[in-house]
Amino acid sequence: MSGRVHFEVFIRKVPGAPWTLDLATENRTLALQTAQELMDEGRIAAVRVSKEVFDEETREFSSAIILKLGAAEYTAKVRPQAEPQPLCVTPQDLYTLHARERIGRLLEGWLERNNATPFELLHRPDLVEKLEASGVDLQHAIQKVAVPEAHARSMSVHELMRVFHTLIERAVSRLMKDHRRGALPDVDKEGFAAAAERLAQDPERGYLLGAGVAASIAPAKNWSDKVDRLMDLADAAPESGLGRGAALAVIQQPLAEILETKPGMTDIMGKAQDLGANLAAMTRLAAYEAVESLIAVEKSVQKIMPPMSPLAVRLAKWLSGDNFQDVRGAIGRRILRELTGPRRLCPGDAEREIHVLRALAMSLTAASGKLLPLEEVQTAFGARSKMLVTGDFVEAYLGQGRSAHDEIEALIWLTENVIGAANKRQAGSWLKALVGSLRFEKEMLHGPTETAPGRLAQLAALHRAVGRCGLVPEDYEPIQERLGEVGGRVETEARLTQAVARANAPIINRLVLLLRLAAGETAPRGPASIRARSEALKLFKLDSTRAELAAAPEQMAQVRDLIHAAGMAA
């Protein structure tokens, strides 16, 4: 037997409920990953993946389950789902958003080969004739949707296929009949605004205007040309009233379908070097005003945002308004899907991946509400952050040849840029392990490139950074304590506090140096800062010290601030 193979993902919302089709694809890996992600989200009771092989001779499918997860069977405590979604029963039902999305999935390959969208297929007689002539593509699509629907509705597959065939024949007959009798408008000849105004009160205005728009963009040679033509139609739409609303509502449909596809977005924005650059381009397109404002004040965002072509800028300005909310939402949903997916943003460059994720987080947060709900943005970045604290990523991020000090700085930066309590905790555990390592201690005690004061200053900077990287006290306090212990050993071996206290220098200078050590500026808080505080108190009690301070009131303010920072104020 030789035939075509695809994979179907079925879900059950609750145990015992009917199986419903969630995804049909020719990509085995995608099907298995989707099933696992659906279970991980916790919104379904069970999922299964089946392999469907189409026999060219018998014209039938053979099915084999290759994965099954969750509680699939019925239990008395849980009621099964009431009824599956109603079938499309009239040609008009095929033009709904849900139906177009299903058509796009079932005929994805054929549509790509013909450089068309589901919207165009439903409105162009020439495409309908081409699909009917192909034979196998349409039959294959009907069988892919009939099998799961038949299971869900306790119907035979052949019975349901006859229902779908009848529906398709009615829809095709209607479109071809309207085409032959000249009922479909020619918006290029009549003028888009005139056609929209004329059809504004017509109950079938969406269908009729859609046919006109589909015919207008049909000569386009690529996706960019289609979008350019759609922008021209948007510019030519009526300036107000029902006609404008009807015109822009129709334009939104093919535009959203083009931008949700990878080839369409790539053709408009240009081929990106990786997923991170692609998501940055989509974010800039869908949240143009918010990102442009952010670029003006954040160099990190400016650095990762790719340039935009004149067509992209033209489209972005349309998306910034209130007319194309569905298109903007389609791009936002694709961004979220990619963020929560398994693909690396910047394969081979872990450090750049963190910078890209940070810039995306700032951009999408700034645009939240208008582009995506803030809760969905936070959930997506929480899922992506989980990938940044895995062993493989951390190992790739730290790389080879770094000093222990540099690795700790890198881990602190990583910790700052992940979100979610569990992810922060995992990042903190990597940080704690490195700070507690013998390698780090040896480097700080006998580092060849820094003097003892220099190593103490490094430890003080790490101590402060750990406290502000977003860890909870129970996670960062042990790390700070360990840094303080290492700093105490460095200070003890160098006898720095005693050397400063007994140096041949003015008393005020010695006092300021000791207070900076005690305040955690030039040494980590811990044994070293405690000893510096003790020596500073001894100096401060001397009459000569008070006399010098009284004679130098301009230095008194600095000493007072350091005394407060060191916790020595009465």
TIMIRO-926443 format. One record per residue (C-alpha): z negated, y negated, x negated; residue number from 0. Coordinates in Angstrom, 1 decimal. Layout:
BEGIN
      pz      py      px  resi
       Z       Y       X   NUM
...
//
This chain:
BEGIN
      pz      py      px  resi
     0.0     0.0     0.0     0
     0.9    -3.4    -1.3     1
    -0.2    -6.6     0.5     2
    -2.0    -9.9     0.3     3
    -5.7   -10.1    -0.4     4
    -8.2   -12.7     0.7     5
   -12.0   -12.9     1.1     6
   -14.0   -14.0     4.2     7
   -17.5   -15.3     4.4     8
   -19.4   -14.6     7.6     9
   -22.8   -16.0     8.6    10
   -25.6   -15.3    11.1    11
   -27.7   -18.3    12.1    12
   -30.5   -16.0    13.3    13
   -31.0   -12.2    13.0    14
   -29.0   -10.4    15.6    15
   -26.7   -13.3    16.3    16
   -22.9   -12.9    16.3    17
   -21.2   -13.1    12.9    18
   -19.1   -16.3    12.6    19
   -16.5   -17.1    10.0    20
   -17.6   -19.8     7.6    21
   -14.9   -19.5     4.9    22
   -11.7   -17.7     4.2    23
   -10.3   -17.9     0.7    24
    -8.2   -16.0    -1.8    25
   -10.8   -16.8    -4.6    26
   -13.3   -14.0    -4.9    27
   -15.7   -16.0    -7.1    28
   -15.7   -18.9    -4.7    29
   -16.5   -16.6    -1.7    30
   -19.5   -15.0    -3.5    31
   -20.8   -18.3    -4.8    32
   -20.6   -19.8    -1.3    33
   -22.5   -16.9     0.2    34
   -25.3   -17.2    -2.3    35
   -25.5   -21.0    -1.8    36
   -25.7   -20.6     2.0    37
   -28.6   -18.2     1.6    38
   -30.3   -20.4    -1.0    39
   -30.2   -23.4     1.4    40
   -32.3   -21.4     3.9    41
   -30.4   -22.5     7.0    42
   -29.0   -19.1     7.9    43
   -30.5   -15.6     8.4    44
   -27.8   -13.6     6.8    45
   -24.4   -13.8     5.1    46
   -21.7   -11.2     4.2    47
   -18.5   -11.3     2.2    48
   -15.6    -9.0     3.1    49
   -12.4    -8.2     1.3    50
    -9.4    -8.3     3.6    51
    -6.1    -6.6     2.5    52
    -3.0    -7.1     4.5    53
    -0.6    -4.2     4.7    54
     3.0    -5.4     4.7    55
     4.2    -2.2     6.4    56
     1.7    -1.8     9.3    57
     1.1    -5.6     9.6    58
    -2.6    -5.0     9.8    59
    -5.7    -5.8     7.8    60
    -8.1    -3.3     6.2    61
   -11.6    -4.7     5.6    62
   -14.4    -3.8     3.1    63
   -17.8    -5.5     2.8    64
   -18.5    -6.5    -0.9    65
   -21.7    -8.5    -0.4    66
   -24.4    -8.6     2.3    67
   -27.5   -10.8     2.1    68
   -30.4   -11.6     4.4    69
   -31.9   -10.3     7.6    70
   -28.8    -9.4     9.6    71
   -30.1    -7.1    12.3    72
   -31.7    -8.1    15.6    73
   -35.5    -8.3    15.9    74
   -37.4    -8.6    19.2    75
   -39.1   -11.7    18.1    76
   -35.9   -13.7    17.5    77
   -33.3   -14.4    20.2    78
   -29.6   -14.1    19.1    79
   -27.4   -17.2    19.1    80
   -26.3   -17.9    22.7    81
   -22.5   -18.2    22.5    82
   -19.9   -18.9    19.8    83
   -18.0   -22.1    19.8    84
   -15.4   -22.2    22.6    85
   -11.9   -21.3    21.6    86
    -9.0   -23.8    21.5    87
    -7.3   -23.2    24.9    88
    -4.9   -26.2    25.1    89
    -2.5   -27.7    22.6    90
    -4.6   -30.9    22.6    91
    -7.5   -28.8    21.2    92
    -5.6   -28.2    18.0    93
    -5.6   -31.9    17.2    94
    -9.4   -32.2    17.0    95
   -11.2   -32.7    13.7    96
   -12.7   -29.2    13.8    97
    -9.4   -27.6    14.5    98
    -7.6   -29.5    11.8    99
   -10.2   -28.5     9.2   100
    -9.8   -24.9    10.2   101
    -6.0   -25.1    10.0   102
    -6.3   -26.7     6.6   103
    -8.4   -23.8     5.3   104
    -6.2   -21.1     6.9   105
    -2.9   -22.6     5.7   106
    -4.1   -24.2     2.5   107
    -1.5   -22.5     0.2   108
     1.4   -23.3     2.5   109
     0.4   -26.9     3.0   110
     0.0   -27.4    -0.8   111
     3.5   -26.0    -1.4   112
     5.0   -28.3     1.2   113
     3.0   -31.3     0.1   114
     1.7   -31.8     3.6   115
    -1.6   -32.1     5.5   116
    -2.7   -30.4     8.8   117
    -2.2   -33.8    10.5   118
     1.4   -33.8     9.5   119
     2.0   -30.2    10.5   120
     0.7   -30.9    14.0   121
     3.0   -34.0    14.3   122
     6.2   -33.2    12.5   123
     8.8   -31.0    14.2   124
    10.5   -30.3    10.9   125
     7.3   -28.9     9.3   126
     6.7   -26.7    12.4   127
    10.2   -25.2    12.2   128
     9.6   -24.5     8.5   129
     6.3   -22.8     9.1   130
     7.8   -20.7    11.9   131
    10.7   -19.7     9.6   132
     8.3   -18.5     6.9   133
     6.9   -15.9     9.4   134
     4.3   -14.3     7.1   135
     2.3   -17.4     6.5   136
     1.7   -18.1    10.1   137
     1.0   -14.5    11.0   138
    -1.4   -14.2     8.1   139
    -3.3   -17.3     9.2   140
    -3.6   -16.0    12.8   141
    -4.9   -12.6    11.6   142
    -7.5   -14.3     9.3   143
    -9.0   -16.2    12.1   144
    -8.6   -13.6    14.8   145
   -10.6   -10.9    13.1   146
   -14.0   -12.7    12.8   147
   -13.5   -14.4    16.2   148
   -12.8   -11.1    17.9   149
   -16.0    -9.6    16.4   150
   -18.0   -12.7    17.5   151
   -16.7   -12.5    21.1   152
   -16.5    -8.7    21.6   153
   -12.8    -8.8    22.0   154
   -10.0    -6.8    20.5   155
    -8.2    -8.4    17.5   156
    -4.8    -7.9    19.2   157
    -6.0    -9.5    22.4   158
    -7.2   -12.5    20.5   159
    -4.1   -12.7    18.5   160
    -2.0   -12.9    21.7   161
    -4.2   -15.8    22.8   162
    -3.6   -17.7    19.6   163
     0.1   -16.9    19.6   164
     0.4   -18.2    23.2   165
    -1.5   -21.4    22.3   166
     0.7   -22.0    19.2   167
     3.9   -21.5    21.2   168
     2.7   -24.0    23.8   169
     1.9   -26.6    21.1   170
     5.2   -26.1    19.4   171
     7.1   -26.2    22.6   172
     5.4   -29.5    23.6   173
     6.1   -31.1    20.2   174
     9.8   -30.0    20.1   175
    10.4   -31.0    23.7   176
     9.0   -34.5    23.1   177
    11.1   -34.8    19.9   178
    14.3   -33.8    21.7   179
    13.8   -36.2    24.6   180
    13.0   -39.1    22.2   181
     9.3   -39.5    23.4   182
     8.0   -39.7    19.8   183
     8.0   -43.3    18.5   184
     9.9   -44.4    15.4   185
     7.3   -46.8    14.0   186
     9.5   -47.9    11.1   187
    12.2   -49.0    13.5   188
    10.1   -50.4    16.3   189
     7.3   -51.8    14.1   190
     3.9   -50.2    13.8   191
     2.1   -53.0    15.5   192
     4.5   -53.1    18.5   193
     4.3   -49.3    18.9   194
     0.4   -49.4    18.8   195
     0.3   -52.2    21.3   196
     2.7   -50.4    23.6   197
     0.8   -47.1    23.5   198
    -2.7   -48.5    23.4   199
    -3.3   -47.6    27.1   200
    -1.5   -44.3    27.0   201
    -3.8   -41.2    27.3   202
    -1.7   -39.5    24.7   203
    -1.7   -42.5    22.3   204
    -3.4   -40.5    19.4   205
    -0.7   -37.8    19.6   206
     2.2   -40.1    20.0   207
     1.1   -42.6    17.3   208
     0.3   -39.7    15.1   209
     3.9   -38.4    15.4   210
     5.1   -41.9    14.4   211
     2.8   -42.1    11.4   212
     3.7   -38.6    10.3   213
     7.4   -39.4    10.5   214
     6.9   -42.6     8.6   215
     5.2   -41.0     5.6   216
     7.4   -37.9     5.6   217
     9.9   -39.3     3.0   218
     7.1   -39.7     0.5   219
     7.6   -37.8    -2.8   220
     4.0   -37.3    -3.7   221
     0.4   -38.0    -2.4   222
     0.2   -41.5    -3.9   223
     3.4   -42.5    -2.1   224
     2.0   -41.1     1.1   225
    -1.2   -43.2     0.7   226
     0.8   -46.3    -0.3   227
     2.9   -45.9     3.0   228
    -0.3   -45.4     5.0   229
    -1.7   -48.6     3.5   230
     1.5   -50.4     4.4   231
     1.0   -49.2     8.0   232
    -2.6   -50.3     8.0   233
    -1.6   -53.8     6.8   234
     1.0   -53.8     9.6   235
    -1.5   -52.8    12.4   236
    -2.3   -55.2    15.2   237
    -4.8   -57.8    14.2   238
    -7.2   -57.1    17.1   239
    -7.7   -55.4    20.4   240
    -7.2   -51.8    21.6   241
    -3.9   -51.5    19.6   242
    -5.6   -52.1    16.3   243
    -8.4   -49.6    17.0   244
    -5.8   -46.9    18.1   245
    -3.6   -47.6    15.0   246
    -6.4   -47.4    12.4   247
    -7.9   -44.4    14.1   248
    -4.7   -42.5    13.6   249
    -4.2   -43.6    10.0   250
    -7.6   -42.4     9.1   251
    -6.8   -38.8     9.9   252
    -4.1   -38.1     7.3   253
    -5.8   -40.4     4.8   254
    -9.0   -38.4     5.0   255
    -7.2   -35.1     4.6   256
    -5.3   -36.3     1.5   257
    -8.5   -37.6    -0.2   258
   -10.5   -34.4     0.6   259
    -8.0   -32.3    -1.4   260
    -8.1   -32.1    -5.2   261
    -4.3   -32.7    -5.7   262
    -4.4   -35.7    -3.4   263
    -7.3   -37.4    -5.2   264
    -5.9   -36.5    -8.6   265
    -2.6   -38.1    -7.8   266
    -4.2   -41.3    -6.6   267
    -7.0   -41.7    -9.2   268
    -5.3   -40.0   -12.2   269
    -6.2   -36.7   -13.9   270
    -9.8   -36.9   -15.1   271
   -11.0   -35.3   -18.3   272
   -13.7   -33.4   -16.5   273
   -15.6   -33.1   -13.2   274
   -18.0   -35.9   -14.2   275
   -15.2   -38.4   -14.6   276
   -13.6   -37.2   -11.4   277
   -16.8   -37.8    -9.5   278
   -17.2   -41.2   -11.1   279
   -13.7   -42.1    -9.9   280
   -14.4   -40.9    -6.3   281
   -17.7   -42.8    -6.2   282
   -16.0   -46.0    -7.4   283
   -13.3   -45.6    -4.8   284
   -15.6   -44.8    -1.9   285
   -18.4   -47.3    -2.8   286
   -16.2   -50.0    -4.4   287
   -18.4   -53.1    -3.7   288
   -21.7   -51.4    -4.6   289
   -20.3   -50.0    -7.8   290
   -18.7   -53.2    -8.9   291
   -22.0   -55.1    -8.4   292
   -23.8   -52.4   -10.4   293
   -21.2   -52.5   -13.2   294
   -21.9   -56.2   -13.6   295
   -25.6   -55.6   -14.5   296
   -25.6   -52.0   -15.8   297
   -23.6   -51.3   -19.0   298
   -24.4   -47.5   -18.6   299
   -22.5   -47.5   -15.3   300
   -19.7   -49.6   -16.7   301
   -19.3   -47.1   -19.5   302
   -18.7   -44.0   -17.4   303
   -16.6   -45.6   -14.6   304
   -12.9   -45.0   -15.1   305
   -10.3   -47.8   -14.6   306
    -8.6   -48.0   -11.2   307
    -4.9   -48.3   -10.5   308
    -3.6   -51.0    -8.2   309
    -3.2   -48.5    -5.4   310
    -6.7   -47.2    -5.9   311
    -8.1   -50.8    -5.7   312
    -6.0   -51.5    -2.6   313
    -7.4   -48.4    -1.0   314
   -11.0   -49.1    -2.1   315
   -10.9   -52.5    -0.5   316
    -9.9   -50.9     2.8   317
   -12.6   -48.3     2.5   318
   -15.2   -51.1     1.9   319
   -14.8   -52.3     5.5   320
   -15.7   -50.8     8.8   321
   -12.3   -49.4     9.7   322
   -12.1   -46.3     7.6   323
   -15.6   -44.9     7.9   324
   -14.3   -41.3     8.4   325
   -12.3   -41.5     5.2   326
   -15.2   -42.9     3.3   327
   -17.4   -40.1     4.7   328
   -14.8   -37.4     3.7   329
   -15.0   -38.6     0.1   330
   -18.8   -38.7     0.2   331
   -18.9   -35.1     1.5   332
   -16.7   -34.0    -1.3   333
   -18.9   -35.7    -3.9   334
   -21.9   -34.0    -2.5   335
   -20.2   -30.6    -2.5   336
   -19.3   -31.0    -6.2   337
   -22.7   -32.2    -7.1   338
   -24.4   -29.2    -5.5   339
   -21.7   -26.8    -6.9   340
   -22.0   -24.7   -10.0   341
   -19.5   -26.5   -12.2   342
   -20.7   -28.5   -15.2   343
   -20.0   -32.2   -15.1   344
   -19.1   -32.5   -18.8   345
   -18.5   -29.0   -20.3   346
   -19.2   -29.1   -24.0   347
   -21.0   -32.5   -24.0   348
   -24.5   -32.1   -22.5   349
   -25.7   -35.5   -23.6   350
   -22.7   -37.2   -21.9   351
   -23.5   -35.1   -18.8   352
   -26.9   -36.7   -18.5   353
   -25.5   -40.2   -18.9   354
   -22.8   -39.5   -16.2   355
   -25.4   -38.0   -13.8   356
   -27.7   -41.1   -14.3   357
   -24.8   -43.5   -13.6   358
   -23.7   -41.5   -10.5   359
   -27.3   -41.5    -9.2   360
   -27.6   -45.2    -9.6   361
   -24.2   -45.8    -7.9   362
   -24.7   -43.4    -5.0   363
   -28.2   -44.7    -4.4   364
   -27.0   -48.3    -4.4   365
   -24.3   -47.3    -1.8   366
   -26.6   -45.0     0.3   367
   -26.5   -45.8     4.0   368
   -23.0   -47.0     4.0   369
   -21.5   -44.0     2.1   370
   -24.1   -41.2     2.4   371
   -27.6   -40.9     3.8   372
   -30.2   -41.4     1.0   373
   -31.9   -38.1     1.8   374
   -28.6   -36.2     1.2   375
   -28.1   -38.0    -2.1   376
   -31.6   -37.2    -3.3   377
   -31.1   -33.5    -2.3   378
   -27.8   -33.3    -4.1   379
   -29.2   -34.7    -7.3   380
   -32.3   -32.5    -7.1   381
   -29.9   -29.5    -7.0   382
   -27.9   -30.8    -9.9   383
   -31.1   -31.6   -11.9   384
   -32.1   -28.0   -11.6   385
   -29.1   -27.2   -13.8   386
   -30.2   -29.6   -16.5   387
   -33.5   -27.8   -17.2   388
   -32.2   -24.3   -17.7   389
   -32.4   -22.7   -21.1   390
   -28.7   -22.7   -21.7   391
   -28.3   -26.4   -21.0   392
   -31.4   -27.5   -23.0   393
   -30.2   -25.5   -26.0   394
   -26.7   -27.0   -25.8   395
   -28.2   -30.5   -25.3   396
   -30.5   -30.3   -28.3   397
   -27.8   -28.7   -30.5   398
   -28.4   -28.1   -34.2   399
   -29.6   -30.2   -37.1   400
   -32.0   -32.6   -35.2   401
   -35.5   -33.3   -36.4   402
   -38.4   -32.3   -34.1   403
   -39.0   -36.0   -33.5   404
   -35.4   -36.6   -32.4   405
   -35.6   -33.5   -30.1   406
   -38.7   -34.8   -28.4   407
   -37.0   -38.1   -27.8   408
   -34.0   -36.3   -26.3   409
   -36.3   -34.2   -24.1   410
   -38.1   -37.3   -22.9   411
   -34.7   -38.8   -22.0   412
   -33.8   -35.6   -20.1   413
   -37.1   -35.7   -18.3   414
   -36.6   -39.3   -17.2   415
   -33.2   -38.4   -15.7   416
   -34.0   -35.3   -13.6   417
   -35.5   -35.6   -10.1   418
   -37.6   -33.2    -8.0   419
   -41.2   -32.1    -8.8   420
   -40.2   -28.6    -9.9   421
   -37.4   -29.9   -12.2   422
   -39.8   -32.5   -13.7   423
   -42.3   -29.8   -14.3   424
   -39.8   -27.5   -16.0   425
   -38.6   -30.4   -18.2   426
   -42.3   -31.1   -19.0   427
   -42.8   -27.5   -20.1   428
   -39.9   -27.8   -22.6   429
   -41.5   -31.0   -23.9   430
   -44.9   -29.5   -24.1   431
   -43.6   -26.4   -26.1   432
   -41.9   -28.6   -28.7   433
   -44.8   -31.0   -29.1   434
   -47.2   -28.0   -29.6   435
   -44.9   -26.3   -32.1   436
   -45.9   -25.9   -35.8   437
   -42.6   -27.3   -36.8   438
   -43.3   -30.7   -35.2   439
   -46.8   -30.8   -36.7   440
   -45.5   -30.1   -40.2   441
   -42.8   -32.8   -39.8   442
   -45.3   -35.4   -38.7   443
   -47.9   -34.5   -41.4   444
   -45.5   -34.2   -44.4   445
   -42.3   -35.9   -43.2   446
   -40.2   -36.8   -46.2   447
   -38.5   -39.9   -44.7   448
   -41.4   -41.9   -43.3   449
   -44.7   -43.2   -44.6   450
   -47.9   -42.4   -42.8   451
   -47.9   -45.7   -40.9   452
   -44.3   -45.0   -39.9   453
   -45.1   -41.5   -38.6   454
   -48.1   -42.9   -36.7   455
   -45.8   -45.6   -35.1   456
   -43.4   -42.8   -34.1   457
   -46.2   -40.8   -32.5   458
   -47.4   -43.9   -30.7   459
   -43.9   -44.6   -29.2   460
   -43.7   -40.9   -28.1   461
   -47.2   -41.2   -26.5   462
   -46.1   -44.2   -24.4   463
   -42.7   -42.7   -23.5   464
   -44.3   -39.4   -22.3   465
   -46.5   -41.4   -19.9   466
   -43.6   -43.2   -18.3   467
   -41.0   -40.4   -18.0   468
   -42.0   -39.4   -14.5   469
   -44.3   -36.5   -15.1   470
   -47.5   -36.1   -13.1   471
   -50.8   -36.6   -15.0   472
   -51.6   -32.9   -15.2   473
   -48.3   -32.4   -17.0   474
   -48.1   -35.4   -19.3   475
   -51.8   -35.7   -20.3   476
   -51.9   -32.5   -22.3   477
   -48.7   -33.6   -24.2   478
   -50.3   -37.0   -24.9   479
   -53.5   -35.3   -26.1   480
   -51.5   -33.1   -28.5   481
   -49.7   -36.2   -29.9   482
   -53.1   -37.9   -30.3   483
   -54.4   -34.8   -32.2   484
   -51.4   -34.8   -34.6   485
   -51.8   -38.6   -35.1   486
   -55.5   -38.1   -35.9   487
   -54.6   -35.6   -38.7   488
   -51.9   -38.0   -40.0   489
   -54.4   -40.8   -40.1   490
   -57.1   -38.6   -41.7   491
   -54.9   -37.4   -44.5   492
   -53.7   -40.9   -45.2   493
   -57.1   -42.6   -44.7   494
   -55.2   -45.4   -43.1   495
   -58.1   -46.9   -41.1   496
   -60.4   -47.1   -44.1   497
   -57.7   -48.5   -46.3   498
   -57.0   -51.3   -43.7   499
   -60.6   -52.1   -43.2   500
   -61.3   -52.4   -47.0   501
   -58.0   -54.0   -48.0   502
   -57.9   -57.2   -50.1   503
   -56.6   -59.3   -47.3   504
   -57.9   -62.0   -44.9   505
   -60.4   -60.6   -42.3   506
   -58.3   -61.7   -39.3   507
   -55.2   -59.9   -40.6   508
   -57.2   -56.7   -41.1   509
   -58.8   -57.1   -37.7   510
   -55.4   -57.5   -36.0   511
   -54.0   -54.4   -37.8   512
   -57.0   -52.3   -36.7   513
   -56.8   -53.6   -33.1   514
   -53.1   -52.6   -32.9   515
   -54.0   -49.1   -34.1   516
   -56.9   -49.0   -31.5   517
   -54.7   -50.3   -28.7   518
   -52.1   -47.5   -29.1   519
   -49.4   -49.8   -30.5   520
   -49.1   -48.4   -34.0   521
   -51.0   -45.1   -33.5   522
   -51.2   -42.7   -30.6   523
   -54.4   -42.9   -28.5   524
   -56.8   -40.2   -29.7   525
   -58.8   -39.7   -32.9   526
   -56.8   -42.2   -34.9   527
   -57.2   -45.0   -32.3   528
   -60.9   -44.2   -31.9   529
   -61.6   -44.5   -35.6   530
   -59.6   -47.8   -35.7   531
   -61.6   -49.1   -32.8   532
   -64.9   -48.3   -34.6   533
   -63.8   -50.1   -37.8   534
   -62.6   -53.0   -35.7   535
   -66.0   -53.3   -34.0   536
   -67.7   -53.4   -37.4   537
   -65.4   -56.2   -38.6   538
   -65.8   -58.1   -35.4   539
   -69.5   -58.2   -35.7   540
   -69.4   -59.8   -39.1   541
   -70.4   -63.5   -39.1   542
   -67.5   -64.3   -41.5   543
   -65.0   -62.8   -39.0   544
   -66.3   -65.0   -36.2   545
   -66.2   -68.0   -38.4   546
   -62.6   -67.4   -39.3   547
   -61.6   -66.9   -35.7   548
   -63.4   -70.1   -34.7   549
   -61.4   -71.9   -37.4   550
   -58.1   -70.4   -36.2   551
   -58.0   -70.8   -32.4   552
   -54.2   -70.1   -32.4   553
   -55.0   -66.5   -33.4   554
   -57.8   -66.1   -31.0   555
   -55.5   -65.4   -28.0   556
   -53.8   -62.6   -29.8   557
   -57.1   -61.0   -30.8   558
   -58.4   -61.3   -27.3   559
   -55.3   -59.5   -25.8   560
   -55.6   -56.7   -28.4   561
   -59.4   -56.3   -27.6   562
   -58.5   -55.9   -23.9   563
   -55.7   -53.4   -24.7   564
   -58.0   -51.4   -26.9   565
   -60.7   -51.2   -24.2   566
   -63.3   -53.1   -26.3   567
   -63.9   -56.0   -23.9   568
   -67.4   -56.1   -22.6   569
//
